[in-house]
């Protein structure tokens, strides 16, 4: 029976790396990318997903706030949620490409 993913100590200032149970299917570009590496690896499609999630959430938030008479506040909140969700989706795809989990 395989053990669950664990974290192990790496040399350096307390940084950790995840031990993955299955080998990557695709070419590994960077086995342990930093946040900067992941963001610098954003493709145009990742940017489009980020912008698209933000753009879709704004009118949705406005429409959802019309009935309780708080359309602007609702739009800003939904926009922030869409912005965050788009960023996280783009980050996940970029990280996956770097570590060989998603096709380049």
Secondary structure as GFF3:
##gff-version 3
##sequence-region A 1 104
A	DSSP	beta_strand	7	9	.	.	.	ID=ss1
A	DSSP	beta_strand	16	18	.	.	.	ID=ss2
A	DSSP	alpha_helix	35	40	.	.	.	ID=ss3
A	DSSP	alpha_helix	44	64	.	.	.	ID=ss4
A	DSSP	alpha_helix	71	99	.	.	.	ID=ss5
###
